[in-house]
Amino acid sequence: SRNAFLGLIISSPIVLGFSSLFWYIPLVIIGFSLLALSVLPIFPNEIQVFMKTIIPSRIYTLFPEIGFSNLGTYPRINKWFAALNYIFQKPIFGWGAASFPILYLAKSGEWFGHAHNLPFELALSYGFLPSLIIFSFYFFILYFSFKKISQLAEKGGFSVEIFLNQKAWFASSLIFLFSHLVDIQYFDVRISTICWILLAGLRASMKEDIREELII
């Protein structure tokens, strides 16, 4: 999925270390350039046809008809605009749980189960303030856990296994947040359980004494 590709691109330098960026960024730019040649309508059709013989169809078919002239017509962006409109109408208390599909059906005649953005979904259902509180806590946990990882890197003398585990756990939690800005998998109980395990792990890591993680 596109979420999986985005998660891989973002999380890899976090786990590998920012020293890997000198070769990782050019690699990503080359990959996206090749993909752009096969899907962006600004390039001649002959080039797109040739590039599609090189790039696996499983990849370029994830990005059909990419353009910038009618962004509001894209299904996902259209749902975001609709959700924001509903939020502005009732920003304090929201419309009630699971109200997006009913509201969207009444407006467009199409049924979609959610707004494809978890902060929007919570704000639409329960009001702006609950959504802000929940995701502010999420951001704070990510921030302080990243700060803890930075302290480990500065002090040195740590176990490589512990350090990689800390970075991988942080990267997983960050990607979980990013993925829910463009889709909502949280309604699957398996994924929501993983979310709380990740947050609990970050919180436990933040409470640990950093000296216990250093090799003396």
C-alpha positions as CSV (number, residue, x, y, z in Angstrom):
1,S,0.0,0.0,0.0
2,R,1.0,3.6,-0.3
3,N,1.0,3.8,3.5
4,A,3.5,1.0,3.6
5,F,5.8,2.7,1.1
6,L,5.6,6.0,3.0
7,G,6.3,4.2,6.3
8,L,9.3,2.4,4.9
9,I,10.8,5.6,3.5
10,I,10.3,7.6,6.8
11,S,11.3,4.9,9.3
12,S,14.4,3.5,7.5
13,P,16.7,6.5,8.2
14,I,15.4,6.7,11.8
15,V,16.5,3.1,12.5
16,L,19.6,3.2,10.3
17,G,20.8,6.5,11.7
18,F,20.8,10.0,10.2
19,S,24.4,9.3,8.9
20,S,22.7,7.1,6.3
21,L,21.0,10.2,4.8
22,F,23.9,11.0,2.5
23,W,23.1,7.9,0.4
24,Y,19.5,7.3,1.4
25,I,18.1,10.7,0.2
26,P,19.6,10.4,-3.3
27,L,18.2,6.9,-3.5
28,V,14.7,8.0,-2.6
29,I,14.9,11.0,-5.0
30,I,15.9,8.6,-7.9
31,G,13.1,6.2,-7.0
32,F,10.5,9.0,-6.9
33,S,11.8,10.5,-10.1
34,L,11.4,7.2,-11.9
35,L,7.9,6.8,-10.5
36,A,7.0,10.3,-11.5
37,L,8.1,9.6,-15.1
38,S,5.5,6.8,-15.2
39,V,2.5,8.4,-13.6
40,L,2.7,12.3,-13.9
41,P,0.6,13.5,-16.8
42,I,3.1,16.3,-17.6
43,F,5.4,13.8,-19.2
44,P,4.9,12.5,-22.8
45,N,2.9,9.3,-23.1
46,E,5.8,7.6,-24.8
47,I,8.0,8.1,-21.7
48,Q,5.3,6.9,-19.4
49,V,4.7,3.7,-21.4
50,F,8.5,3.0,-21.5
51,M,8.8,3.6,-17.7
52,K,5.9,1.3,-17.0
53,T,7.8,-1.5,-18.7
54,I,10.6,-1.0,-16.1
55,I,8.7,-0.3,-12.9
56,P,6.6,-3.1,-11.5
57,S,2.9,-2.6,-12.1
58,R,2.2,-3.3,-8.5
59,I,4.0,0.0,-7.7
60,Y,2.9,2.5,-10.3
61,T,-0.8,1.4,-10.2
62,L,-0.9,2.7,-6.6
63,F,-0.5,6.2,-8.0
64,P,-3.1,6.5,-10.8
65,E,-3.8,9.8,-12.5
66,I,-1.7,12.0,-10.3
67,G,-2.2,15.7,-11.0
68,F,-2.6,19.0,-9.2
69,S,-5.3,20.8,-11.2
70,N,-8.3,19.2,-9.3
71,L,-7.0,18.1,-5.9
72,G,-10.5,18.5,-4.4
73,T,-11.9,15.8,-6.6
74,Y,-9.5,13.1,-5.2
75,P,-11.7,10.8,-3.0
76,R,-9.5,11.1,0.0
77,I,-9.0,14.8,-0.1
78,N,-12.7,15.3,-0.8
79,K,-13.4,13.4,2.4
80,W,-11.0,15.6,4.4
81,F,-12.7,18.7,3.1
82,A,-16.1,17.3,3.9
83,A,-14.9,16.3,7.4
84,L,-13.5,19.8,8.1
85,N,-16.8,21.4,7.0
86,Y,-18.7,19.2,9.5
87,I,-16.2,20.0,12.2
88,F,-16.5,23.7,11.7
89,Q,-20.3,23.4,11.9
90,K,-20.2,21.7,15.4
91,P,-16.7,22.2,16.8
92,I,-17.5,21.9,20.5
93,F,-19.5,18.7,20.9
94,G,-19.3,17.2,17.4
95,W,-22.0,15.2,15.7
96,G,-21.8,12.0,17.7
97,A,-20.0,8.7,17.3
98,A,-19.7,7.2,13.8
99,S,-21.6,10.1,12.3
100,F,-19.3,10.7,9.3
101,P,-20.8,8.0,7.0
102,I,-24.3,9.2,7.7
103,L,-23.4,12.9,7.1
104,Y,-21.4,12.1,3.9
105,L,-24.2,9.8,2.6
106,A,-26.7,12.6,3.0
107,K,-24.5,15.1,1.2
108,S,-23.0,13.1,-1.6
109,G,-25.2,10.0,-1.9
110,E,-22.1,7.8,-1.3
111,W,-21.3,5.8,1.8
112,F,-17.8,5.8,3.3
113,G,-17.1,4.4,6.8
114,H,-14.8,7.1,8.0
115,A,-13.0,10.4,7.2
116,H,-9.6,8.8,6.3
117,N,-8.0,10.9,9.0
118,L,-8.2,9.9,12.7
119,P,-7.8,13.4,14.2
120,F,-10.6,14.7,11.9
121,E,-12.7,11.6,12.7
122,L,-12.5,12.2,16.5
123,A,-13.1,16.0,16.1
124,L,-16.1,15.4,14.0
125,S,-17.6,12.8,16.3
126,Y,-16.7,14.3,19.8
127,G,-15.6,17.8,19.2
128,F,-12.3,19.6,18.5
129,L,-11.1,19.6,22.1
130,P,-11.1,15.8,22.7
131,S,-9.2,15.3,19.4
132,L,-6.7,17.9,20.4
133,I,-6.1,16.5,23.9
134,I,-5.6,12.9,22.7
135,F,-3.2,13.7,19.9
136,S,-1.3,16.3,22.0
137,F,-0.5,13.5,24.4
138,Y,0.6,11.3,21.5
139,F,2.9,14.1,20.2
140,F,4.3,14.7,23.7
141,I,5.1,11.0,24.1
142,L,6.8,10.9,20.8
143,Y,8.8,14.1,21.6
144,F,10.0,12.9,25.0
145,S,10.9,9.4,23.7
146,F,12.9,11.0,20.8
147,K,14.6,13.2,23.4
148,K,15.5,10.0,25.4
149,I,17.0,8.4,22.3
150,S,19.0,11.6,21.6
151,Q,20.4,11.4,25.2
152,L,21.5,7.8,24.6
153,A,23.2,8.8,21.4
154,E,25.0,11.7,23.1
155,K,26.2,9.7,26.1
156,G,27.5,6.7,24.1
157,G,28.5,3.4,25.8
158,F,25.1,1.9,25.3
159,S,24.2,-1.5,24.1
160,V,23.6,-1.5,20.3
161,E,20.6,-3.9,20.8
162,I,19.0,-1.5,23.2
163,F,19.6,1.5,21.1
164,L,18.2,-0.1,17.9
165,N,15.2,-1.3,19.9
166,Q,14.5,2.2,21.1
167,K,14.7,3.7,17.6
168,A,12.6,0.9,16.0
169,W,9.9,1.3,18.7
170,F,9.9,5.1,18.2
171,A,9.8,4.7,14.4
172,S,6.9,2.3,14.6
173,S,4.9,4.7,16.8
174,L,5.7,7.6,14.5
175,I,4.6,5.7,11.4
176,F,1.4,4.6,13.2
177,L,0.5,8.3,13.7
178,F,1.4,9.3,10.1
179,S,-0.6,6.4,8.6
180,H,-3.7,7.6,10.5
181,L,-3.4,11.0,9.0
182,V,-4.3,9.6,5.6
183,D,-6.4,6.5,6.6
184,I,-7.9,4.9,9.6
185,Q,-6.9,1.4,10.5
186,Y,-7.5,1.9,14.2
187,F,-11.0,0.4,14.0
188,D,-9.4,-3.0,13.5
189,V,-9.0,-4.3,17.0
190,R,-5.6,-5.9,16.2
191,I,-4.2,-2.6,15.0
192,S,-5.7,-0.6,17.9
193,T,-4.1,-3.1,20.3
194,I,-0.7,-2.6,18.6
195,C,-1.2,1.1,19.1
196,W,-1.6,0.9,22.8
197,I,1.3,-1.6,23.1
198,L,3.6,0.9,21.3
199,L,2.5,3.8,23.4
200,A,2.9,1.8,26.6
201,G,6.3,0.8,25.5
202,L,7.4,4.4,24.8
203,R,6.0,5.5,28.2
204,A,7.8,2.7,30.0
205,S,11.0,3.6,28.2
206,M,10.7,7.3,29.2
207,K,10.5,6.3,32.9
208,E,13.6,4.2,32.8
209,D,16.8,5.6,34.2
210,I,19.1,6.3,31.3
211,R,22.1,5.1,33.3
212,E,20.6,1.6,33.5
213,E,20.8,1.4,29.7
214,L,24.5,2.2,29.5
215,I,27.2,-0.4,29.6
216,I,29.6,0.4,32.4
